[in-house]
Amino acid sequence: MDYRFPLIEKLPPYVFAVINHLKMEARHRGEDIIDLGMGNPDLATPDPIVDKLVGAARNPRNHRYSASRGIPNLRVEISRWYARRYNVEIDPETEAIATIGAKEGFSHLVLALVGPGDKVIVPDPSYPIHSFAATIASCELIKLPIIPKLEGGAEAAPEALMDMLRRLDYPRSQQPKLLVLSFPHNPTTVCVEKEFFEEAVAIARARGYLIIHDLAYADLTFDGYKAPSILQVKGAKDVAVEMFSMSKSYSMAGWRVGFCAGNRQAVAALTRIKSYLDYGMFQPIQIASIIALRDCDHLVPEIVEVYRKRRDALIKGLNSAGWNVPSPKGTMFVWAKIPDQFSKLGSLEFAKLLIKNAGVAVSPGVGFGERGDGYVRFALVENEQRIAQAVRGIKSFLHDEPDWLEAAGDE
């Protein structure tokens, strides 16, 4: 029988699967492929967090169903985290909810807040779930280009994005329902200051938007830059919620822990839909997350320093190879414009060439949206020695580029 699944048909094949397939084929042939594609943190979770998990897991009382919105002490610790980091007051009962990672929380929040035909504003390119959550909810996507202008670089991107947001003009009855933001931004690494959020909040208030801000890379910032929270803006909780993931700051990617805080109505909507969908995280994970938020802030700079050194090694190596790439102020990524001689190939074909001829896997920019097609994204998920090896492969590839370009043309 030929079954049809209308929702699934709306979701295109995952572009990154093509690169993963080529990577695995090469490894099966015995080739050493350095994987700088998926943003999968490789650093160990700090010992105090692991130790707490082990102890809590041995207690049979923690083996039962938990609370889908997070145990009370975890939500209290979330509120303390906001107070300590951003001087923002969060009510743990009504303005905070724990999620099974930020991705789960974000996608279910969108599903709870909008429906078929509603408009959702999303930057392009963007982390895939930021746009596809709206697609899954049968919404109309409004895409705002976030690619930095060449003459201004990443520094010019926030103002360009805000200018486009200002100029969006819809009748009151047709206004978008949601505005999705995420800074520091994946994949482009664009960063903003608090003033950007102040204007975004003012626009949302005037037009009736709700803002969802994904602050996944809150701590992964460099060179003196500190990422603001949108909730620092006066009145932001009237129109905004914020997602946070513990995957990066505390190297807890596989633990799947995140949270959502801010607007009470949005938090209540997420709480309600999750009550139908899950019983929350395994309770020992929640207990260990309390330790992370309460006792491990002093370990975060050590994690950030590892990423900074990797960033510097990659940027220095690429530039020495003749591939001039700007140094990002935030995230665990490097967003690189494809060298001019390869621009006609597009990001997917260029990424294929890097696997085949440099032994390096990267994420093609088109996987993040059509406006990302002239770029590739490097994830800083290998140590400095492996990054140096990757750079040597890329340098050799670029040095021999006429041969590779001719071969690519023959194919």
N, C-alpha and C positions, 0 to 999 in steps of 0.2 A: 504494500500500500504506500502511496506517495503522500506523505504528510507535509503540510505547509505550516510554517510558524512565522506569522507576519512580523512579530517583534524582532526575531532573530534575523530576518531578512533585511531589517533596517540597519543592522550592524555589519560594517564591512569586515573582510578578513583582516586580522591583526597584522599590520605591516611588519612589526618586529618579529613575527613568526618566520618570515622569510630569512632574516638574518640569523635567527637562532638555528634554523635548519641548516644553513650553509656552515655555520660555526660547528655544529655537531658532526656534519659530514666530514669536515676537515680534521676534526679531532679523531674521528674513527679511522682516518687514514694515517694517524700518528703525527699530525701537524700540531705545533704548539701555537694555539690561538690565544692571544691576550684579550680578555673580554672586558672592554670598557663601554659596553652597551647598556645593560640593565642597571638601574640605580639601586643595586642590592647591597646595602652596607656589609662590609666584610669584617668589621671590628667586633671583638668580643663584648658581650654585655658585661658591664662592671660587676665585680665579684659580690658586693653587698646585695645587689638585686638578685643575682642567681642564688646566693645563700638563703635569702628570705623565701624565694620560691621553693627551694628544696625543703626547707623546714615546714612551710605551710602545706606543701603537698603531702607530707606525712601525717597530717591531722585529718582523720576521717570526716570531721565536721565540715571540711572544705570541699568534700567530694560531691556534695549535693548541688541541685540547681542553684544558681545565684540570681542576682537582680539584673534585669536587662538594662537598667539605666546606670548601673554601677553601685557598688556597696557604699553606704553613707560616708565612711571614712575616706574613701577615694575621692568622692565629690568634694568633701571638705578640703582635701589636699589640693585639688584643682583650684579651689577658690583661694587658698593660701599662695599657690604658685602665681596666680594673677596679681595678688596683692604685692608680693615680693618683687616680681619681675617688672610689673607695669604700673603699680599703684592703682589698680583697678579693682573695685569691689564686686565680687560675684557671689550671689546667693546660692549655696550648694544645693538647696532644695528645689529651686525653680529656674535657675539660670545656668546649670551645668549638668551634663550627662556624659558618661563614659561610653565609648564606642569600640567596636571590634576593629580597631585601626581607623584612620581618618577616611580611607576609601569607602569602607562600609557605611560609616556615619554620613559622609557626604552624599552618597548615592541614595540612601534611604531618606535623607532629609529632603532632597530634591523631589523624590517620589511622593513624599508627604505634603509638599507645599504647592505643587503645580500639577496641571492636568493637560489633556489634549488641547492643542491650539494656543496655550499660553506662550508668551515670549520670554526667552532667557538670554541675557547678554553674557557672552563668554569671549575672552581674548583669544586671538588666533595668531600663532600656535598656542596650544595649551596642553597640560597633562590630560591624557585621553578621557578619563572619567569626568572631568570638568565639563566636557561637551556631550559625551555619550550618556551621561546620567539624564540630561535633558531629552536626548533622543529616545531613550528607554521610556521616559514619561510622555512621549508623543508631543513634545513641545516644539515650538518654532525657535531655531537658533538665530541669534543676531551676533555676528562675529566682528570683533574689533581688532584690527591689525596691531600687533605689539612688536613687530620686527623693528629693532633700532634703525634709525636713519643712518646711512653710512657717514654722513658728515658730522653727526653728533654722537654716534655710538650709543651705548646703553644709557648714557646720561640723558640723552634727548628723548628716550622712549616714554617715560612717564608723562611728560607734558603733551607729547603727541597723542598718547592714548586718552588722556583727560580731555584734550581738545575735541577728539571724535565723540567722546561721551557727552560733552556739552552740547554738541550739534545734533545728537539724536533727537528727532522730533516726531512724536506720536500724539494723536488725540488722547485725551484723558482715559477714555474707555478702552483704548488699545495699548496702553502703556505696558512695557515688560513687567513681569512679576519679580524676576530675580536678576541680580547682577553678581556674577561670579568673579572674584578676584583672588590672586595668590601671589604674595610677595614676601621674600625673594622668589622669583618666578622660575618655575620649571616648565619648559626647557631653556628659556632665553637668558636666565640668570639676572634679568632686570630687577633692580631694587628701587624702592621708593622711600620717601621721608613721610613724616606724620602729616605734613601739609597736604599730600595727595589724598590721604584718607579723610581729612577734614572736608575737602571739596566733594569727595565721593559721597560722604554722609549727607552733606547739604543737598546734593542732587537727588539722592535716594529719598530724602524727606520731602522734597518738592514734588517729585514725580510718583511717589508711592512704591518705589522698589523696596525689596528686601535684599540686603547684601549678604552673601556667604563668602567669607574670607578664609582661605586655606593658608595657615601659618606653619606649614610643615617644616620649613627651614629657618625657623625663628633664631636658632643658635648658630647655624652654620654661616657665619659672616666673618669677613676678614678686613684687615687694613684699617681698623678703627670704626668700621661701620656697624651700627646696631639696628636691627630690624624693628620697626615699631609694630605694636598691635593696633588694629583698627579700633578696639574697645577703649583705647586711651583717649579717643576723641569724645568730647562732651556730647552727650545725647546719642552716642553710637548704639547703645543697647536698644534704643527705640526702633532702629532700622537694620541692625546687623547682628550676625552670629559669626563666630570664629571657630575653625577646626584646627586641632593640633594633633600631630603624630609624635609618638615617642620613639619611632623607628630610628631617627637620625640623631637627635640630641643625646639619647641614652643608648644607642646601638641596640635597639630592641625590635628590629624589623620583623623577625619571625614570631614575636610574641603577639603581634596584632593588638596594640593598645593605642587608643586615641581618645580625644574628647571634643565636645562641642560646648561652647559657652556664649552667653549673650542674651539676645532677645528672648523673652519668656515664652511668647507664643510659638516661636520656632522650636525652642527646646521642648515645649510641651507636645508639639506635633511629632517631633522625632521620638520622644518618649512613648507616645501612643502607638506609633507604627511599629517600633521595636518590640513593644509588649506582645504584638502578634507574631513577630518573626523570630525572636530568639530569647534565650534565657540568660544572656550576658556571657561574659568571659568566664573561663575557669577561675574560681575564686582565688586560688593561690597566685595566679597572674595579677589579679587586681591588688592583692596584698603586697606583692613585690613591687608593683607600680607605685604604691604609696611610698615605699622606701626610696624609689628613684626620685620622685618629685620632692620628697621631704629632705633626703640626706645626701643626694648625689650631685647637686649643682656644682660642687667643687671639681668634679671629674669631667664635666662637660668641656671646659677649655682644653683639656688634654686631647679629647676626641677631635675638637675643632682644629687643633694644631696639626694633627695628622693629616687632615684634609687640606690645610693650608700648604703644607710641604709638598703634598702630591700635586696640588694646583700649580705651585711654582715650578715644580719639575716638568710638568707637562707643558705649561706655557713657554718656559725657557726652551725646551726641546723643540716644540713646534716652530717657534720663531727662528731658531737656529737652522731649522730645516727649510726655511723660506716660506713657511705657512704662518703669516702674521695673524695672531688671534689675541683679542683683548683679554685681560685678566679679570675674572668676575669678582665682585665684592661679596657674593653670597651664593648659596646652594652647594651641592656636592658635584656640580657639573661644570663643563666648559662647552660653550655654544660656539661653534666654529663655522664661518662661512666657507663654503666649498671653494678651493682655489679656482681662480678664473678659468684656467685651461680645462677644468672639468665641469664647469657650470652647466653646460648643455646636457650632461648626462643625467642630472637630477640626483637627489640625495640617496635614493635607494640603489641605483646603479653604482654610484660612487662608493657607498658603503660595501657593496659586493666586491668592488675592486680592492678595497682595503683589506678585506678578509683574505682574498685570493693572493694578493701580491705583497701585502705588508704583514699579514698574520695578526691583524688587529680588528676586533669587532667593535663597531660603534652603532648608535641609534640613528637611522635616517630621519632627518627633520620632517619629512612628509608624514611620518607616523603621528606627529603632534598637530597636524593640520596642514592644509594646502599652502599656507604662507610660510611654512617651515621648510619647504622643499629645497631651498638653496643652502641648507645648513645640515650639519651633523652634530650630534651631542655625544660628548665624552663623559662617562661617569668615573669619578675618582675612587674606584673600588679595587684597585690593585696597589701594591706597595711601590715605593719609589724605584726599586730595582727593575720591577716589571714595567713600570712606566717608561724608564730609560730604554728598555728593550723594545717597547712599542714604538718609541720615537725613532730608534735606529731603523726599524722596519719601514716606518713612514718616510723617513729621510731617503732611504734607498729607493723606495717606490717613486717618490717625487723626482729624484735625480734621473730615474730612467723613464720618466713620464711619457716621452714620445712613443716608446715601444708599447707601453700599456694602452695609450690612447688609440694607437693604430690597431692593436689587438681587439680593443673594445668596439672599435668601429666595424671590424670584420664580423664580429658576433651579431 
